[in-house]
Amino acid sequence: MGERRRGFRDQDREEFDERVIDITRVAKVVKGGRHFAFRVSVVVGDNKGNVSVGIGKSRSVPDAIRKGIESARKNMEPVAMMASTIPHEIVGVHGSARVLLKPASPGTGVIAGGGVRAVVEAAGYKDILSKSLGSANALNVLLATMNGLRRLRSMQEVAADRGKDVSEVMPFWSRR
């Protein structure tokens, strides 16, 4: 039975898109000097509308990566999707990092750089435009992107709030 269980875990592991974004050496100053560790930022997604950012810290890089992936898997969040893009434009904010996310027409592709691209692709978006504004700190940009995706509202939510049919609140370009 143990063999079957291990095989199941391997299958489960393959369905997630795991990407290491940033590895940073950090120091804690103590009485005897500095203690160094590594902080790793990881993005995990299922390419079907669930994504998360995890942070792991350890004395060795492999342990930090493992901790980051575990953290991200535990905190997976669903994000709003409309076909292959986002339902509306939004600006995600974390600290002084701001990330602008805009819907794009089919065939545009992912126009994003660095951490934003990793988060968006892991979530499963195929067509999206983005621009990183403010701070270029990799971790803050990742968290700002997640903040923007978390605050997206699906067309069904907006229609329910307004007491209208989904077809009445859809943007004109998506009705074609």
C-alpha positions in Angstrom: 0.0 0.0 0.0 2.9 2.3 0.7 4.0 2.0 -2.9 0.6 3.0 -4.2 0.5 6.0 -1.9 3.9 7.2 -3.1 2.8 7.0 -6.7 -0.4 9.0 -5.9 1.7 11.8 -4.4 3.9 11.9 -7.5 0.8 12.2 -9.7 -0.5 14.9 -7.4 2.8 16.8 -7.5 2.8 16.8 -11.3 -0.5 18.6 -11.7 0.9 21.8 -10.1 3.0 24.4 -11.9 5.8 25.2 -9.3 8.3 28.0 -10.1 11.1 29.4 -7.9 11.1 33.2 -8.5 13.7 34.6 -6.1 16.4 33.4 -3.9 17.8 35.9 -1.4 20.4 35.6 1.3 19.2 37.3 4.5 21.1 37.9 7.7 20.1 38.0 11.3 22.5 40.0 13.5 23.1 38.3 16.9 25.5 38.9 19.7 28.2 36.7 18.2 27.9 38.1 14.6 25.6 37.4 11.7 23.6 34.2 11.0 22.9 33.8 7.3 19.8 32.1 5.8 18.1 31.9 2.4 14.6 33.3 1.6 13.0 31.7 -1.4 9.8 33.0 -3.2 7.8 30.3 -5.0 4.7 30.4 -7.1 2.4 27.3 -7.3 -0.6 27.1 -9.6 -2.8 24.5 -11.2 -3.2 26.4 -14.6 -7.0 26.1 -13.9 -7.7 29.2 -11.9 -5.9 28.4 -8.6 -2.6 30.0 -7.6 -0.6 30.9 -4.5 2.7 32.5 -3.5 4.8 30.8 -0.9 7.9 32.0 1.1 10.4 29.6 2.6 13.4 30.5 4.8 16.1 28.1 5.8 19.9 27.8 6.2 20.0 25.7 3.0 18.4 26.6 -0.4 16.7 23.1 -1.0 15.0 23.3 2.4 13.9 26.8 1.8 12.4 25.8 -1.6 10.6 22.8 0.0 9.2 25.1 2.7 8.1 27.7 0.2 6.3 25.1 -2.0 4.5 23.6 1.1 3.4 27.1 2.2 2.1 27.9 -1.3 0.2 24.6 -1.7 -1.5 25.1 1.7 -2.7 28.6 0.7 -4.0 28.1 -2.9 -6.7 30.6 -3.8 -9.2 30.6 -6.7 -9.0 33.6 -9.0 -11.6 35.0 -11.4 -11.3 34.0 -15.0 -13.2 34.9 -18.1 -12.2 32.6 -21.0 -8.4 33.0 -21.1 -8.1 36.5 -19.5 -9.2 38.5 -16.5 -12.7 40.0 -16.2 -11.6 43.6 -15.7 -8.7 45.9 -15.3 -7.2 46.2 -11.7 -4.1 47.5 -9.9 -2.7 45.2 -7.2 -0.7 46.9 -4.4 1.7 45.6 -1.8 4.0 48.0 0.0 5.3 50.4 -2.7 4.9 47.9 -5.4 2.0 48.3 -7.8 1.0 46.0 -10.6 -1.4 46.9 -13.4 -3.3 44.0 -14.9 -5.4 44.4 -18.0 -7.6 42.0 -19.9 -6.4 41.2 -23.4 -8.2 39.9 -26.5 -7.6 36.2 -27.5 -4.3 35.6 -29.2 -2.4 38.4 -27.4 -0.5 36.1 -25.1 1.0 36.9 -21.7 2.6 40.3 -21.8 4.3 40.4 -18.4 7.7 40.2 -16.9 9.4 38.4 -14.1 7.3 37.4 -11.1 4.1 38.8 -12.6 4.4 36.4 -15.6 5.0 33.4 -13.3 1.9 34.1 -11.2 -0.3 34.8 -14.2 0.8 31.7 -16.1 0.6 29.5 -13.0 -3.0 30.7 -12.6 -3.8 29.7 -16.1 -4.3 33.0 -17.9 -3.4 32.9 -21.6 -4.1 36.5 -22.6 -3.2 39.4 -20.3 -1.4 42.7 -20.3 0.5 43.9 -17.3 2.9 46.7 -16.1 4.9 46.7 -12.9 4.8 50.2 -11.3 6.7 51.5 -8.3 9.0 49.1 -6.4 10.9 46.4 -8.4 11.4 44.3 -5.2 10.6 40.7 -6.5 8.7 39.6 -3.4 6.6 42.8 -3.2 5.8 42.5 -7.0 4.6 38.9 -6.5 2.4 39.9 -3.5 1.0 42.9 -5.4 0.1 40.6 -8.3 -1.6 38.2 -5.9 -3.5 41.1 -4.3 -4.8 42.2 -7.7 -5.9 38.7 -8.7 -7.5 38.2 -5.3 -9.6 41.3 -5.7 -10.9 40.4 -9.2 -14.6 39.9 -9.4 -16.2 37.5 -11.8 -19.1 38.6 -14.1 -21.5 36.3 -12.1 -20.6 38.2 -8.9 -21.1 41.6 -10.4 -24.4 40.5 -12.1 -25.7 39.1 -8.7 -24.8 42.3 -6.9 -26.6 44.5 -9.5 -29.6 42.1 -9.7 -29.1 41.7 -13.5 -28.4 39.0 -16.0 -24.8 38.1 -16.8 -25.2 39.1 -20.4 -26.2 42.6 -19.3 -23.0 43.3 -17.4 -20.5 41.7 -19.8 -18.2 44.1 -21.6 -19.2 44.7 -25.3 -16.0 43.1 -26.7 -16.7 39.7 -25.0 -20.3 39.4 -26.4 -19.1 38.8 -29.9 
